[in-house]
Each structure stands twice: as C-alpha cells, then as structure tokens.
C-alpha cells in the first residue's frame, strides 16, 4: 500500500514537472545568457550578527554539521535554532542579537545546508537522521536539554524531536511549521491547502534543481523578497543576506541536500513507512510550546495552525504574527523578540567537535549519535 501511495503521488506530480520543464526551456530560449548566468561567491565573507561568536563542526557518524555559537560554557541554558529551506543558520541573526548574553546560543546549518555536509542519497535525510543531528549538537554543546526554536523544515524536525525525545526539549518554539498531524487531517489539509502545498510536489523531481539554480538562483531571490511570497517588510533581506543564501546553495551538493528533505518526507511516510515518522501522530509533545504562524504566509492556511494541535501538544500557546510573511523570524523579528541593529563583527573561529559512533539514549531509531569530544579542525 505504501509503495502504491508513493507512486500515486509521483504520477500526480508529473504534470507539474512537465510544466516546469517547459517553462525552463522557454526561459532558456528567451535569454540563454541570463539563464546560464552564475556569480562566484566563494571569496565572499559575511559578518556575524554579534561579536564573540565561534563556529564549530560537530561530527555525527561521519556527517559534519556546522554550528554558529555564542556563549558556550557560561553555564546558562542552551537555546538551539533550526532553520528551514532554503536558508542557513544566519536566518536567526536577529534572535542571536536579542538573546546573546542571556543563553548559550547554537544555530545549526542543518545537514545538507551551508557549511554542513550534504550526504548523497535521499535516505540520509529521513527524520531519524535529522533528529539524531539535533541530539548530537545538544550533547556536543555540553547540555542534556535545550530550548528548541525552529522555522519551516526546522520546525518539522523540532516537532519530531520534542515528541520522540522529550527529555531533550525543555521548551519548544515553532514558527510557520504546522504539527505534522495537520497534513493528515482532512479538516485542515483541504483542497485549498493542497493547492498551496503543490510546490512541494515540484521539489520531488530533479527539475527542481534546474528551476532553482538557473539565472544565478533567481527563484530564491524572488521567493525571499518579491510578492506574493516574499517578506512584507522592506529591507528584511539585504543584498548581503541574499548573497549569503545563494553562496550556501552553490556549495557542492547543498541544493540537492535541501531538496532531499521534501523527497525523504514523502518516501518515509509512504514506501518506507519509517517508525519515527509514524510515531509523531500519536505521541504528544509535553514541553511547553509556543506555535507562531504568519497571517500572510502563502504556504499555509490559518486552519493548519488553529485546530487540532491541542490534542498532541499538552501545553500549547498559539500566536498569529500580523502583516508577516513566511519568513517570520526575519520579516517581523520585533514580534517574536525585540531585535537590535546588526553588528559588523567578523566571522568567529572554527573548531571541530568529534562524535564517536557509540550509543546514546533518547534517539528514536538508528543511526545513533555518540559522545562528543573536541578535536582541532583540519583546514
């Protein structure tokens, strides 16, 4: 049955892929120079949002995860940030500015993104791997638990982590990412919501890479700054912010790595029937949870956030961010937190945290993270 569902989804998605290929062909024929345009951003450097940040690599069974940190070792509670597609740890720059000095802060480049490794193969992006990344980073930071703050795809990972590993999540904050159960509720996942989510189906084909990469990642820039999907507030994304995202996506394997989240999500819920993916639908989140949704988020209808979560989240507060796009942590940072002007500090130091391949508690299924230890990063 699962394989049948998978192939039904792929078959129904094929007209979207054909239409996308036709648009790409027309775009190429109209202006081949622009279509093939690339900007080499490898020499670009990007400032940290606050002084004193350190950049670390955490090794989870051979997959190196880049994390941007501030205040580690101060004995304060850990606040861990998870970003979404197509971004990097820097999407949390406003929140890092706000909470620096109050918490030990860690913002991940999720696997497949930015300076983290992008392992090949869709199976390396199933939810058990993604949750194990979170557990490894918490342990590597020297903590047993964290305040977990997440957006978009990071939100999906956070929901699973909080439900399946409750001892690791002290508090949960999720932006613009419905609980996974919303996608299986016909009262919430209606025909109109299916229409809004149809872009996810396009991500399942290799045409997605060409669609996003052509014309120097023009679609990414449109997604971030142009109506109707882009940020509502003028100046939300500076040219430097956009260049940072494009530079990260241009790293070998990174674009496919990010798209593999969509591909793995469909496969793990159909043909693979992954246990961790199934348990989320009947395992409540016990941590106090703040769920924020944006009233101008074209990816999701309000009903995806307004009904049903209370059955699976024991302590839930739901907040609507007014006149706010999907990019809530950057579009309206003064609503979730009071942001401050960005600093012009330079990039921090980078070392490597090594994780041995030994067992650890709290992981929903293999692969299991191990015990971290500090080793020098090899340049």
Buried (B, 14 or more C-beta within 10 A) or exposed (E): EEEEBBEEBBEEBEEBBEEBBEEBEEBBEEEEEEBEEEEEBEEEEBBBBBEEBBBBBBBBBEBBBBBBBBBBEEEBBBBBBBBBBBBBBBBBBBBBBBBBEEBBBBBBBBBBBBBBBBBEEBBBBBBBBBBBBBBBBBBBBEBEBBBBBBBBBBBBBBBBBBBBBBEBBBBBBBBBBBBBBBBEBEEBBBEEBEEBBEBBBBBBBEBBBBBBBBBBBBBBBEBBBEEEBBBBBEEBBEEEBBBBBBBBBBBEEBBBBBBBBBBBBBBBBBBBBBEBBEBBBEBEBBBBBBBBBBEBBBBBBEBBBBEBBEEBBEBBEBBEBEEBBBBBBBBBBEBBBEBBEBBEEEEBEBEBBBBEEEEBEBBBBEBBBBBBEEEEBEE
